[in-house]
Amino acid sequence: MAVLEVLAYPNEFLRKKAQPVTRFDEPLRTLVKDMEDTMAAEDGVGLAATQIGADLQLLLVHPYAFKGDEARDEPVLVVINPEVAWESPERITAEEGCLSFPDVFIQVSRPAKVRIRALDLEGRPFEVEGEGLGARALLHEVDHLNGVVMIDHVSFLSRQRALKKHQKNQADLVAAAKKKKAEAAKAPKV
Ligand SMILES: [Zn+2]
């Protein structure tokens, strides 16, 4: 089991357009396994390779996004080189979070339904449809592979508010890590 570090905004890698996957080999399978472990450890519904610093068009979505709680133990959906084949004209605005913006939630408008064309882990083409959270998760992760993040979809004011919260959260994390280090340094070494 390997839990990878999830890059936090504004890491510039998050603005990169990812390269298509061309080799469906053992290193790719290992990366997918590590991303699954990372997603589970972070309790995420989806994860894009961009977020862990891998320059590949690869994303994962937890089956929970499509089927809810009953799918908790089903295998994670692996989506490679995705293309949005169709989006519904109907849109839904709902709260959205991102592992690259820990503890920041914003209202984002997305198509209610989407159909994605992609390759699986063996390089075989398939299509997946998502509705509601399923559509939201797929589109959010496809965005990551194109260097787009959730705050790009909202108004200037919402973006400023989200960024302020994100900066405070990141500063709190740094302060907590410093405090932990200082406490460890004080502890008796026996
Ligand atoms: Zn995200």
Residues whose N, C-alpha, C, O or C-beta is under 5 A from the ligand:
A	BS01	ZN	G97 C98 L99 S100
